[in-house]
Amino acid sequence: ATHAPLQEKNCASITPPYAQLIQNLKVARQHLGAKKLSLSEKILLSHLYEPSKPFGETKLRGQAYLQLRPERVAMQDASAQMALLQFMSAGLPQSVVPASIHCDHLIQAVDGAKSDLERSIVTNQEVFDFLESAARKYGMEFWRPGSGIIHQIVLENYAAPGMLMLGTDSHTPNAGGLGMLAIGVGGADAVDAMTGTPWELKHPEIVGIHLTGKMGPWVSPKDLILHVAGKLTVRGGTGRILEYFGPGVHAQSCTGLACVANMGAEVGATTSTFPYTDAMRAYLNATGRAPVARAADEAAAQGFLSPDEGTEYDQFIEINLSELEPYINGPFTPDLATPLSKFGDFVKENGWKDDLSAALIGSCTNSSYQDMTSVADLASQAKAAGLKTKVPFLCTPGSEQIRATMERDNVTSTLEDVGALVLANACGPCIGQWKRADQPAEENAILTSFNRNFKSRNDGNAHTMNFLASPTIVTAFAFAGNLQFNPMKDSIPLPSGGDFRFTAPSGQDLPPAGFAPGETSFYPAQTPTPQPGTEIVIKKDSQRLELLQPFTSPFATGNRELSGMKVLMRVRGKCTTDHISAAGPWLKYKGHLTNISENLRESAVNDEGGEVNVAFDRADGSQDTIPGVAKRLKARGQPWALVVDDNYGEGSAREHAALQPRFYGCNMIVARSFARIHETNLKAISNKQGVLPLWFADKADYSRIGSGDELATIGLAELLDGKADAQIKIRVEKMNGQIFEIATKHTMSADQIRWLEAGSALNYIRSKMR
Ligand code: F3S
């Protein structure tokens, strides 16, 4: 039964409400005159919370804050924990929009799919039990361990042209392969969508990428995005949507486009998208969603699923696919792009060894049927020549559907015959869940078809240089075992004498016999109904999960200013979200705020003394770790504030970096500047948790405030009372009794001011529900 072709799904809950969206867009357009719109703008404006409300900004892109109504939410098991704990404390009986939970990040790769899955289920049982019980209570779709990786499942089941979706994972944009906007967010933003609260986004700028020409036989969509990453760099997409168009888009498979959209995250893009194509229609049909394809066809006929002719872009990039060659990017950063023909020299110039130590394919980025049949083609050529891979060759199928279809179509057996180890349908080595056998003690190089290559990401080994390439290039290198190899022109010596040379790989976009669903017990019921009587499973003495207690509003007792805040420390220099809340071993505490808060800013530098993870308790003159002093202040009921340097909070959106300070009693953060990426995340996220984020009007004032000084706001009351242009000053009382005032700026929207007043966005939502 697991190999029988997929049946048509009930598409009622997964078809975007196109008529309504097109009508919303028509209404919103009335404020825009004859402006030509990109596809991204059409999707954003059709999802406005109140389409008839004027924007109040002359320029939308890069300036206006949009209040949006996402259609769906997807959460992976690591980030879903805090998202659901927050959702629970909002007190709603069910999620307002369809939501799905995917068990993929917590499964560790050791020795193969079956045993890895069984072991990881035991290790993480309490987390999976919690997620499943929450899903049942609130009517969410629960994808069990083994079902696959969030982004692959979303593409196979939920993504649809023109849709707007949020996901609690950086690579959520993968769903853009179906011509939609899918945006990676923190749990608190997901809670906005699930509670029906308008979700705010600063209108991104739009980068237009025009594709012409035809890819050569060794070139794949992965090479396109590796090339774009090199062009734009890791920051080039910040605050921007990458919108591809032109004939080159229509020549790609839907899953190929998904790979390109997935890795837009590597250049910091808000998301990526493409106009509706024939390949998207074919993919919808092949994945049991013909009714969605028919509805999309009608919406496309009305011009909804493509940009207006003559749209202007904030940046324009032209790429001729005929000129593209395969790329290998890295090590340690995805934007260090080297064309395959120059890679051998690049390795030599850097003095690195030529040996490859492992090759890994699959993940959410590259485990489509097309990817897998292409690599199987290379594997069968090599097998016919009597070759096996020279290095460990690991394959991660993106979903149970892909795994079952690969098995049925003899792709798996072909790969295993040449030495591949097929892992569980989960993130595994991509997120460092890889217990690597014979962990190298010295510098070594691996090649993966994944999306990220930060140091230590895959095997936790800082000696491992991780390069990114297409699945076919990775596979060809697995047979050569040497970084000087170029499969387009080099041969591999055969043990029997003679040489073997690959012919260019050929795969199939879609399985001719249809997709096989595989083991359906991993899957949720379609459109599950909430079961309000379900008890949420959290073990009494759990070290991994803890119910969230609502934060108390400092204004609850009638105060309209913040006062009596002691400065915990003055943070010097770089303070990324990783400095504020480290990942690695702390990941297992994502659902336990008390435990994870033990890592608060443990790698931040104190500007008073220059030491890492040192803070001073000015009440008794002693010194402790940063979380140590924060804990003491919390125990004394002492509200506190932080003074931080330039670019505070760059890095990935990590809401724990906002929750943890607030948990210990932080009420205000005054920064020389908040990182740009931060403006749409940590500043707003901190604000969402009830922390007042302020900017120094004069950056020199940073040095005038030190730990133990007492701060109070002046003018906040006016802002809370609705005077939007109120100026907020800070009264500083130094430890030596000196008193002075400094000027600040804020960038809070009307909603953000309400969150602050309520003590957190969740408190505000809860009060509105009442
Ligand atoms: Fe998982 Fe790696 Fe994708 S962690 S979601 S497979 S980026």
Residues whose N, C-alpha, C, O or C-beta is under 5 A from the ligand:
A	BS01	F3S	I149 H171 S363 C364 C427 C430 I431
